[in-house]
Amino acid sequence: MTGDIITLVLADDHALVRGGMRALLASAVDIHVIGEAGDGVEAVAVTERLRPDVLVMDLDMPVMNGLVATREIVARDLPTRVLVLSMHEEEAHLVELLRAGAAGYLTKTAARRELVDAIRAVAHGDVYVRPAAARVLARGLTQRDPVKEDRERYEALSEREQSVLRLMARGYSGPEVADQLSISPKTVETYKQRISQKLDLRHRTDYVRLAHRLGLLDDSG
């Protein structure tokens, strides 16, 4: 932080929601909003350019959701702490977001009461979750099954996305995948972008590792 001032970027695909958050923060003299974003890709770009102390980001955004955007910010080793807002209760996403590197999770229904405190907490290095979420966090951390999580993420892909992933993991080039699936190379690139956004896979080695964990490289996979 610069002195006692917390710099902040707001990311939400609804301008009215961003305006509402600005209004909530207007009385907090130690919090300055220095930028806004309307989707996950823009959130990452604005955060990298402005390097705020805190990014307050909606989980459900177009182009790139808040989970993938959080992973991207952490992977770029930015100094920004991510506070995720969501309509969903903690049971749905809390553990996964904290594993991805988020510094806090707040439901939108609680934001009117707790947003300022949550921003201050994560800016000062704390992890912010509501007290009621402690049981969710403890249960999720003790019951983690990485292979099961990978399987669920893979099965959430479309059938065509799964096919592209398997072929890429087996060493086929983009044009070769296109030929195998009778689609254009440009369409293959589109599927690869979707897979990257959904599973955070950036390189062929990431495809291979995931496919190996899930047994997709077997003859029957």
C-alpha positions as CSV (number, residue, x, y, z in Angstrom):
1,M,0.0,0.0,0.0
2,T,1.0,3.6,-0.5
3,G,1.0,5.0,3.0
4,D,-2.4,4.3,4.5
5,I,-4.2,4.4,1.2
6,I,-5.6,1.1,-0.3
7,T,-5.8,1.2,-4.1
8,L,-8.6,-0.8,-5.6
9,V,-9.9,-2.2,-8.9
10,L,-13.5,-3.2,-9.3
11,A,-14.4,-6.0,-11.7
12,D,-18.0,-6.9,-12.5
13,D,-19.8,-7.3,-15.8
14,H,-22.6,-5.0,-14.7
15,A,-21.8,-1.3,-14.6
16,L,-24.6,-0.7,-12.1
17,V,-23.0,-3.2,-9.6
18,R,-19.7,-1.4,-10.0
19,G,-21.5,1.9,-9.3
20,G,-23.1,0.4,-6.3
21,M,-19.8,-0.7,-4.9
22,R,-18.3,2.7,-5.5
23,A,-21.2,4.2,-3.5
24,L,-20.6,1.8,-0.7
25,L,-16.9,2.7,-0.6
26,A,-17.4,6.5,-0.9
27,S,-17.2,7.0,2.9
28,A,-14.0,5.0,3.3
29,V,-11.3,7.7,3.0
30,D,-8.6,5.1,3.0
31,I,-9.8,3.2,-0.1
32,H,-9.3,4.7,-3.5
33,V,-10.9,3.0,-6.7
34,I,-8.3,3.5,-9.4
35,G,-9.8,1.3,-12.1
36,E,-12.7,-0.9,-13.3
37,A,-13.1,-4.0,-15.5
38,G,-16.2,-5.6,-17.2
39,D,-14.9,-9.1,-17.6
40,G,-12.2,-11.5,-16.4
41,V,-9.7,-10.8,-19.2
42,E,-10.1,-7.1,-18.7
43,A,-9.7,-7.6,-15.0
44,V,-6.3,-9.3,-15.5
45,A,-5.1,-6.7,-17.9
46,V,-6.2,-3.7,-15.7
47,T,-4.7,-5.4,-12.6
48,E,-1.4,-6.0,-14.4
49,R,-1.3,-2.4,-15.7
50,L,-2.4,-0.6,-12.5
51,R,-1.1,-3.1,-9.9
52,P,-3.7,-2.2,-7.2
53,D,-3.5,-3.4,-3.6
54,V,-6.8,-5.2,-4.0
55,L,-9.0,-6.5,-6.8
56,V,-12.6,-6.9,-5.9
57,M,-13.9,-9.3,-8.6
58,D,-17.2,-11.0,-9.4
59,L,-17.0,-14.7,-9.7
60,D,-19.4,-15.1,-12.6
61,M,-18.1,-13.0,-15.5
62,P,-18.0,-13.4,-19.3
63,V,-14.9,-14.3,-21.3
64,M,-13.0,-15.4,-18.3
65,N,-14.6,-16.2,-14.9
66,G,-13.3,-15.0,-11.6
67,L,-11.7,-18.4,-10.7
68,V,-9.5,-18.5,-13.9
69,A,-8.7,-14.8,-13.6
70,T,-7.5,-15.3,-10.0
71,R,-5.2,-18.1,-11.1
72,E,-3.9,-15.9,-13.9
73,I,-3.1,-13.0,-11.5
74,V,-1.4,-15.3,-9.1
75,A,0.6,-16.9,-11.9
76,R,1.8,-13.5,-13.0
77,D,3.1,-12.9,-9.5
78,L,1.3,-9.6,-9.2
79,P,1.2,-7.9,-5.8
80,T,-2.6,-7.6,-5.9
81,R,-4.8,-9.4,-3.4
82,V,-8.0,-10.8,-4.8
83,L,-11.3,-10.5,-3.0
84,V,-14.0,-12.5,-4.8
85,L,-17.7,-11.5,-4.7
86,S,-20.4,-14.0,-5.6
87,M,-24.1,-14.7,-5.5
88,H,-23.3,-18.2,-4.4
89,E,-22.9,-19.3,-0.8
90,E,-19.5,-20.4,0.4
91,E,-20.2,-24.1,0.0
92,A,-20.1,-23.8,-3.8
93,H,-16.7,-22.2,-4.5
94,L,-14.8,-21.1,-1.3
95,V,-12.2,-23.9,-1.1
96,E,-11.5,-23.9,-4.8
97,L,-11.0,-20.1,-4.9
98,L,-8.7,-20.1,-1.9
99,R,-6.6,-22.8,-3.4
100,A,-6.4,-20.7,-6.6
101,G,-4.9,-17.9,-4.6
102,A,-7.8,-15.7,-3.7
103,A,-7.4,-13.7,-0.4
104,G,-11.1,-13.6,0.5
105,Y,-14.6,-14.6,-0.5
106,L,-17.7,-12.6,0.2
107,T,-21.3,-13.2,-0.9
108,K,-23.0,-10.2,-2.5
109,T,-25.7,-10.4,0.0
110,A,-23.2,-9.7,2.8
111,A,-21.2,-7.1,0.8
112,R,-23.4,-4.1,1.9
113,R,-22.4,-4.8,5.5
114,E,-18.9,-6.2,5.1
115,L,-17.2,-5.0,1.9
116,V,-15.1,-2.2,3.5
117,D,-13.9,-4.5,6.3
118,A,-13.1,-7.3,3.8
119,I,-11.1,-5.0,1.6
120,R,-9.1,-3.7,4.6
121,A,-8.5,-7.2,5.9
122,V,-7.1,-8.6,2.6
123,A,-5.1,-5.4,1.9
124,H,-3.3,-6.0,5.2
125,G,-2.4,-9.6,4.4
126,D,-5.3,-11.4,6.1
127,V,-7.6,-14.0,4.5
128,Y,-11.2,-12.8,4.7
129,V,-14.1,-15.3,5.0
130,R,-17.3,-15.0,7.0
131,P,-17.2,-16.9,10.3
132,A,-19.9,-19.2,9.1
133,A,-17.6,-20.3,6.3
134,A,-15.0,-21.8,8.7
135,R,-16.8,-25.2,8.7
136,V,-16.9,-25.2,4.9
137,L,-13.2,-24.4,4.7
138,A,-12.2,-27.1,7.2
139,R,-14.4,-29.8,5.5
140,G,-13.1,-28.9,2.0
141,L,-9.4,-28.9,3.0
142,T,-9.7,-32.3,4.7
143,Q,-11.7,-34.0,2.0
144,R,-9.7,-32.9,-1.1
145,D,-9.4,-35.4,-3.8
146,P,-7.3,-33.8,-6.6
147,V,-8.0,-36.6,-9.2
148,K,-11.8,-36.4,-8.5
149,E,-11.6,-32.6,-9.0
150,D,-9.7,-32.9,-12.2
151,R,-12.3,-35.5,-13.4
152,E,-15.2,-33.2,-12.6
153,R,-13.5,-30.3,-14.4
154,Y,-12.8,-32.5,-17.5
155,E,-16.4,-33.8,-17.6
156,A,-17.7,-30.3,-17.5
157,L,-16.2,-29.7,-20.9
158,S,-18.2,-30.2,-24.0
159,E,-17.7,-33.5,-25.9
160,R,-15.8,-31.7,-28.7
161,E,-13.6,-29.9,-26.1
162,Q,-12.8,-33.2,-24.5
163,S,-11.8,-34.6,-27.9
164,V,-9.5,-31.7,-28.7
165,L,-7.9,-32.1,-25.2
166,R,-7.3,-35.8,-25.7
167,L,-5.8,-35.4,-29.2
168,M,-3.5,-32.5,-28.1
169,A,-2.3,-34.6,-25.2
170,R,-1.5,-37.5,-27.5
171,G,0.8,-35.2,-29.5
172,Y,-1.3,-34.2,-32.5
173,S,-0.7,-30.7,-33.9
174,G,-3.6,-28.2,-34.4
175,P,-4.0,-29.0,-38.1
176,E,-3.8,-32.7,-37.3
177,V,-6.6,-32.3,-34.7
178,A,-8.6,-30.4,-37.2
179,D,-8.2,-33.2,-39.7
180,Q,-9.1,-35.9,-37.1
181,L,-12.3,-34.1,-36.1
182,S,-13.2,-32.7,-39.6
183,I,-13.2,-29.1,-38.4
184,S,-11.0,-26.1,-39.4
185,P,-7.7,-25.3,-37.6
186,K,-9.3,-22.0,-36.5
187,T,-12.1,-23.9,-34.8
188,V,-9.5,-26.0,-33.0
189,E,-7.8,-22.8,-31.7
190,T,-11.2,-21.6,-30.4
191,Y,-11.7,-24.9,-28.6
192,K,-8.2,-24.7,-27.1
193,Q,-8.9,-21.2,-25.8
194,R,-12.1,-22.4,-24.1
195,I,-10.2,-25.3,-22.6
196,S,-7.5,-22.9,-21.3
197,Q,-10.2,-20.7,-19.7
198,K,-12.0,-23.6,-18.1
199,L,-9.1,-25.7,-16.9
200,D,-6.2,-23.3,-16.8
201,L,-4.2,-25.3,-19.3
202,R,-1.6,-23.2,-21.2
203,H,0.9,-25.6,-22.6
204,R,0.9,-29.0,-24.2
205,T,2.7,-30.4,-21.1
206,D,-0.4,-29.3,-19.1
207,Y,-2.6,-31.2,-21.4
208,V,-0.4,-34.3,-21.1
209,R,-0.2,-34.1,-17.3
210,L,-4.0,-33.8,-16.9
211,A,-4.7,-36.6,-19.5
212,H,-2.2,-38.9,-17.7
213,R,-3.8,-38.3,-14.3
214,L,-7.2,-39.1,-15.8
215,G,-6.1,-42.1,-17.8
216,L,-7.0,-40.5,-21.1
217,L,-3.8,-41.6,-22.8
218,D,-4.8,-45.3,-22.5
219,D,-5.9,-46.9,-25.7
220,S,-9.5,-46.9,-24.3
221,G,-9.3,-43.3,-23.1
